[in-house]
Structure formats: C-alpha cells, structure tokens
C-alpha cells in the first residue's frame, strides 16, 4: 500500500544535500571550538564573495551597529580578533535546520574570555551557515541573545506584550505584514515594521554583489528596498521554513520575481532572521540567499 508517495530520488537528493550542509557546518563549528584560526579558514568556500556578520554592537543609547566582512582577509582578521579574545567551549544546538543550502541553528554555547578562563558563561546564539555548491561555507551569519530592553532607543511602549506566547504571535503577525508588503513592493509598509535603528545585512540582490548589504540605519534600509523593487517585480513569495521564538523569527522564503531589465522570470531563496527591539519592531534583519535561477515560461 502506497501512503506517502514521494519520489525516492527526490528524497535521496534532499537527504544528500542536507547531509552535505550539516557536515560543512559542523566541521566549521568544531574548528571554532578548537580555536585554530587557520583550520577555521579552511572551512570557507574556495572563493568569495563572502558574507559574515560575526559580532554585533549594542550602543549605550539602545542603537545597534553591525559589521559585515566580505573578503577573506577581513574574515581572517575578525576570527583572529575573536579567538584571541575568547574561547568557545561547547556548542549545543537546541534547534537544528539542515536545509539543502544552509545550516541554521539556535544554540546554547558556553565560553570564556582568555583573560578569565575559569569564568565560564552560557549564551544563546543564532548561527546561519550558507554552504556553496562546491563545498565550504560562504558566510557565518551570527547573533547572540541580549535582553530586549537594551535594543532600541527610548523607553519601551506600555502596550508591547511580554508574555512568551503573546510575543511570538506578535512577531508572526509582524512578519506576515512584512511578507504582504514584500509581495506588493510597498517599501513604506515594510519600513513600518522596522525599528529606527534597524540593521539590514542580507544578500544584496539589488546591486548583484553576491555578498551582503551594508547595514546602516532605517533610511538605508528604505534605499535598498526601493532599488530592489526598481530591479524586480515580485510575483510570488512562499514560506519554506519559519521558526518563531520570543527573541527572534527565522524564515526561509522562495521569491519568484520578474527582472524588469529583460522580462525574465527568476527565482531565489532567502534565509534570514529578524530580531525584535523593546518596542516590538524589528531592529535587525540578517541572512543570505541563493543565486538567481531562470524559470522556463510556457
């Protein structure tokens, strides 16, 4: 009796791809724990462009700054700084999505500063590791959990929910509105879901750089999306994966768009996480995406 009639070749291909991304991701994480920068660098794809967001900085006034590294030299320098400063002792994923082009994990880490090896801290982190078709990671998209009250300038509005389930539902509804605005090409509606200090570090499709956008502020966020919609007409947005916790929302999307320059219909996938500030608005949107694939039209 046939009950779940899925093409076995498709199942095998998906399993092989998921295994490949997991192996690449876990190799990288293992070398991070070992602390050998030269070994860490061997886990990168043979050539860029790359997209790394290894550290975020919370400003005293509640603002946020992110740094993006796009070259091998920048990434090597950043890893050397990080590993000279601290050690990762353990890496335990409590959520582990092994897709066919990325590994996404919510992680419980332990670590310590090199200057205080006996003072071990436990942190929750997010890590997204896109994997190139030829092997090796092309980015490490990273975030460590911080209290929401330090994210965003000014006092928190009184009407923002704090109970866990209510926060998760709020983030789902906010993301749904974001998706509606993305489908409609409505930049103002997208901006309405973003905190004033929002940092956008996603694959730069508007300028076709192959790496990430340069995060700056809300005005820069709007400039990027206006350029994106000048280049593309969005035809469809499909949710492939979505995870909603009280401190982040992760989604993989499939976008089908028409390139206005030549009229061709193309598709690509994005994997991004959104971080809410204390006002409930998103203060960070960070991730990567696949190359365009041209779709056949009949």
ChimeraX attribute file (.defattr): number of C-alpha atoms within 10 A of each C-alpha:
attribute: neighborCount
match mode: 1-to-1
recipient: residues
	/A:1	4
	/A:2	5
	/A:3	5
	/A:4	6
	/A:5	7
	/A:6	9
	/A:7	8
	/A:8	9
	/A:9	9
	/A:10	10
	/A:11	11
	/A:12	11
	/A:13	12
	/A:14	15
	/A:15	14
	/A:16	13
	/A:17	19
	/A:18	18
	/A:19	16
	/A:20	21
	/A:21	27
	/A:22	23
	/A:23	17
	/A:24	22
	/A:25	25
	/A:26	15
	/A:27	16
	/A:28	22
	/A:29	19
	/A:30	16
	/A:31	18
	/A:32	21
	/A:33	16
	/A:34	15
	/A:35	20
	/A:36	14
	/A:37	19
	/A:38	12
	/A:39	15
	/A:40	19
	/A:41	19
	/A:42	14
	/A:43	20
	/A:44	22
	/A:45	21
	/A:46	15
	/A:47	12
	/A:48	16
	/A:49	16
	/A:50	23
	/A:51	28
	/A:52	25
	/A:53	23
	/A:54	20
	/A:55	15
	/A:56	14
	/A:57	11
	/A:58	14
	/A:59	13
	/A:60	11
	/A:61	11
	/A:62	18
	/A:63	21
	/A:64	24
	/A:65	16
	/A:66	19
	/A:67	16
	/A:68	21
	/A:69	22
	/A:70	19
	/A:71	15
	/A:72	18
	/A:73	9
	/A:74	14
	/A:75	22
	/A:76	16
	/A:77	12
	/A:78	18
	/A:79	19
	/A:80	15
	/A:81	12
	/A:82	17
	/A:83	18
	/A:84	14
	/A:85	12
	/A:86	16
	/A:87	19
	/A:88	21
	/A:89	16
	/A:90	16
	/A:91	20
	/A:92	13
	/A:93	17
	/A:94	10
	/A:95	13
	/A:96	14
	/A:97	17
	/A:98	21
	/A:99	20
	/A:100	19
	/A:101	20
	/A:102	27
	/A:103	26
	/A:104	25
	/A:105	20
	/A:106	20
	/A:107	19
	/A:108	17
	/A:109	17
	/A:110	16
	/A:111	19
	/A:112	17
	/A:113	17
	/A:114	13
	/A:115	10
	/A:116	9
	/A:117	11
	/A:118	10
	/A:119	10
	/A:120	14
	/A:121	12
	/A:122	12
	/A:123	14
	/A:124	17
	/A:125	17
	/A:126	20
	/A:127	24
	/A:128	27
	/A:129	30
	/A:130	29
	/A:131	28
	/A:132	20
	/A:133	14
	/A:134	8
	/A:135	15
	/A:136	24
	/A:137	29
	/A:138	25
	/A:139	29
	/A:140	25
	/A:141	24
	/A:142	20
	/A:143	21
	/A:144	16
	/A:145	12
	/A:146	13
	/A:147	9
	/A:148	17
	/A:149	14
	/A:150	19
	/A:151	27
	/A:152	27
	/A:153	19
	/A:154	13
	/A:155	11
	/A:156	16
	/A:157	10
	/A:158	7
	/A:159	8
	/A:160	14
	/A:161	16
	/A:162	12
	/A:163	9
	/A:164	12
	/A:165	13
	/A:166	13
	/A:167	20
	/A:168	20
	/A:169	15
	/A:170	18
	/A:171	25
	/A:172	17
	/A:173	12
	/A:174	19
	/A:175	20
	/A:176	12
	/A:177	16
	/A:178	20
	/A:179	18
	/A:180	15
	/A:181	18
	/A:182	20
	/A:183	18
	/A:184	16
	/A:185	20
	/A:186	15
	/A:187	19
	/A:188	12
	/A:189	16
	/A:190	21
	/A:191	20
	/A:192	15
	/A:193	20
	/A:194	25
	/A:195	23
	/A:196	20
	/A:197	23
	/A:198	29
	/A:199	28
	/A:200	25
	/A:201	26
	/A:202	22
	/A:203	24
	/A:204	19
	/A:205	22
	/A:206	17
	/A:207	14
	/A:208	10
	/A:209	12
	/A:210	19
	/A:211	25
	/A:212	27
	/A:213	24
	/A:214	19
	/A:215	22
	/A:216	17
	/A:217	19
	/A:218	17
	/A:219	12
	/A:220	16
	/A:221	24
	/A:222	16
	/A:223	11
	/A:224	19
	/A:225	21
	/A:226	17
	/A:227	13
	/A:228	18
	/A:229	19
	/A:230	14
	/A:231	17
	/A:232	22
	/A:233	18
	/A:234	20
	/A:235	16
	/A:236	15
	/A:237	17
	/A:238	13
	/A:239	13
	/A:240	12
	/A:241	13
	/A:242	14
	/A:243	14
	/A:244	19
	/A:245	14
	/A:246	18
	/A:247	17
	/A:248	22
	/A:249	20
	/A:250	22
	/A:251	18
	/A:252	20
	/A:253	20
	/A:254	19
	/A:255	20
	/A:256	23
	/A:257	24
	/A:258	20
	/A:259	17
	/A:260	13
	/A:261	9
	/A:262	7
	/A:263	11
	/A:264	14
	/A:265	20
	/A:266	19
	/A:267	19
	/A:268	16
	/A:269	21
	/A:270	18
	/A:271	26
	/A:272	23
	/A:273	26
	/A:274	23
	/A:275	24
	/A:276	24
	/A:277	28
	/A:278	23
	/A:279	22
	/A:280	24
	/A:281	22
	/A:282	28
	/A:283	26
	/A:284	27
	/A:285	21
	/A:286	25
	/A:287	30
	/A:288	28
	/A:289	23
	/A:290	19
	/A:291	14
	/A:292	15
	/A:293	12
	/A:294	15
	/A:295	13
	/A:296	8
	/A:297	6
	/A:298	3
